[in-house]
Amino acid sequence: MKVAVIGAGIIGVTTAYELASDGHEVTVFERRGSVAAETSFANAGVIAPGYVTPWAAPGMPAKVLRHLLSRHAPVRIHPNLHAGDIAWMWRWWRACQLHSYQTNRLRMQRLAVFSRERLHRVTRELKLDYERRDGYLVLLRSAKDLALAQPGLASLAELSTRFEMFDAAQCRTVEPDLSPETELHGGIYLPDDEVGNCRQFAALLRAEAQRLGVRFRFHTQVQKIIAGPAPQLVHVYAPPEEASVLLNVSAESAPQDAQDTQPMELHPVTEGFDALVVCAALASNALLRPLGLKLPMQAVYGYSITAPLRQHEGHPDHGPRAGLMDERYKVAISRLGARVRVAGSAEIGGTLDRHDPRALATLYKVLHDWFPGSARLGQAQVWKGARPMLPDGPPVLGASGIAGVWLNLGHGSSGWALSCGSARLLADALAGRPPVVDAEGFGVERLRE
Ligand SMILES: Cc1cc2nc3c(=O)[nH]c(=O)nc-3n(C[C@H](O)[C@H](O)[C@H](O)COP(=O)(O)OP(=O)(O)OC[C@H]3O[C@@H](n4cnc5c(N)ncnc54)[C@H](O)[C@@H]3O)c2cc1C
C-alpha cells in the first residue's frame, strides 16, 4: 500500500519504520527540518512501564489544587485559561474516577510493557547505538513520600514489575554520587527500567526506515487532508525541489505557520495515498476537525534542562548513573552519555514560547539537591515541550472512522515509552492482522461524546 505518515516525532518515525517493515511504500511529511524536532526533542527519556499511568487519577484534582500556590508545584495552572483548556479539564476531572483510572492504567501499562519489548528487539536487531542506561531509582525524601508511594507499589506488584525497596544506603550503592546533604528516606529501584535518548533513537531509526525505502519530506507542512474513496489526498506546502516530484499543483497561498517554521518559499501540492496515518500530536486536530473529528487533546507543557557533566579525572562516570525520579517534586534526572538532563513540571494553559521561571527553578533545585556541582550549568540547554494529552490517559491508535485515515497520537507524558509498541499495533491494524497484545481501549470511539 502507498501510505503517508504525517509528523516525524518519535511516533511518526516508529510508525514509518514498522509500516515499511511490513512492505508498504511510505512517505513521511514533516514541517520541521529533521525528526524529533518538537515534543520528542528533549524529553526525560524514561522508559518505566510500571510508571506509565493516566494523569487522570483519583485524588489528582485535590493534589493540583493543594499545589496551586506552592513554590515548587509539580503542576501549574495558567491564570488565563482558554475555553478549550477548561473543557479538557472537565473531561479530565471526570476520568479521575477510580474505575476509569484502573481501566486506563491497565491499558497503558499493557502497551508500555509490549513497547519496551519491541524497543529492545528493534534496537538489538538493527544494532542501534544510542545513549541509554539501565535502571531507574525513585527517590523518596521522607517517610511521608513513602506512604504516598504505596498505591504505586501495589500497581507495580500487580504488573509483575521487578522492583526492590531500598534504604538510603542501598540507594547510594546504585547512585553513589547522591548528595549526603539532602534528606533521603529510601527508594524504589527498578532494574529492568531505563533511560534513553529519544531524539537520538529517532534519528537512527529514520536512517533504518530510509534503508527500507521510506521517503522523508522535511519542511513540508500538510495543510489539509482530503479524505474519500481511495486515494486519500494530502495537500501539502513543500520546498520547490520537493514540490517538483509531487502531483496536482493547487493554487492556494502558503499558510502563515508554515512560513514561520521555515522561511523558504513553499509550494502547494497535492498527492494521493491509499492510507494516511496522522502522527502530528497536538497539530492533529487542525487536520482532523475539517473531516468532522474533534479530539479532546490539550497541551500539558513541561521543561527540561540538559547540561554537560563535569569531567573528574579517574572518575568518568561522575554524576547520575542512570534514571532517577524525585517523587516529591516529580522531577526526573537522566544520564544521557556525558550529559545530565533534568525534566519535569506540568503546566496547563500558557504557551510554548513563554517560560515560567518558577518551573525552571524547581529543576535546578532538584539537580542541586541530589548532584550539586555535577554539571556545567553555564552551558545548559533549556527546553519547553508540549505533551499531547488526552483527558483519560491512553493514546488513540487505529482507524479514525474516516475512510483511509488512521491515527497514532495523544501519547501525553509517555510517548517515548509507548512509541515502538504503538507503531507495531498501528501497522497490524492497518494490515488487518490481529494485534500481538490486546488493543482494547485505544480506539477513537471512547472519546466521542
Ligand atoms: C518535559 C517532558 C518530559 C517528558 N518525558 C518523557 C519520558 O520520560 N518518557 C516518555 O515516554 N515520554 C516523555 N515525554 C512525552 C513525550 O516526549 C511525548 O509523548 C512524545 O514526544 C510525543 O511524540 P509525538 O511524535 O506524538 O509528537 P511530536 O514529537 O511533537 O511530533 C509531532 C510531529 O508532527 C509534526 N507536524 C505537526 N503538524 C504537522 C503538519 N501539518 N504537517 C507536517 N508535520 C506536522 C511536528 O512538526 C512534529 O515533529 C515528556 C514530555 C515532556 C514535555
The ligand as an ORCA input file, in Angstrom:
! r2SCAN-3c Opt
* xyz 0 1
  C       9.246     17.747     29.819
  C       8.803     16.468     29.168
  C       9.323     15.246     29.620
  C       8.900     14.065     29.041
  N       9.447     12.895     29.488
  C       9.065     11.707     28.917
  C       9.641     10.490     29.362
  O      10.492     10.470     30.234
  N       9.215      9.334     28.785
  C       8.259      9.322     27.805
  O       7.888      8.253     27.357
  N       7.713     10.479     27.360
  C       8.088     11.662     27.886
  N       7.532     12.846     27.462
  C       6.448     12.777     26.458
  C       6.975     12.555     25.055
  O       8.024     13.470     24.788
  C       5.809     12.761     24.046
  O       4.731     11.935     24.406
  C       6.262     12.390     22.636
  O       7.405     13.117     22.263
  C       5.136     12.666     21.620
  O       5.633     12.274     20.363
  P       4.843     12.633     19.036
  O       5.630     12.051     17.914
  O       3.420     12.279     19.195
  O       4.872     14.239     18.984
  P       5.988     15.225     18.403
  O       7.331     14.803     18.801
  O       5.560     16.599     18.780
  O       5.860     15.023     16.841
  C       4.805     15.509     16.064
  C       5.424     15.978     14.757
  O       4.406     16.310     13.825
  C       4.854     17.410     13.065
  N       3.677     18.039     12.460
  C       2.605     18.562     13.108
  N       1.700     19.013     12.226
  C       2.202     18.774     11.002
  C       1.716     19.023      9.692
  N       0.527     19.582      9.482
  N       2.490     18.680      8.645
  C       3.710     18.092      8.821
  N       4.215     17.832     10.059
  C       3.473     18.157     11.128
  C       5.554     18.276     14.087
  O       6.440     19.199     13.479
  C       6.250     17.242     14.953
  O       7.566     16.988     14.509
  C       7.932     14.067     28.002
  C       7.435     15.277     27.528
  C       7.864     16.472     28.099
  C       7.332     17.765     27.579
*
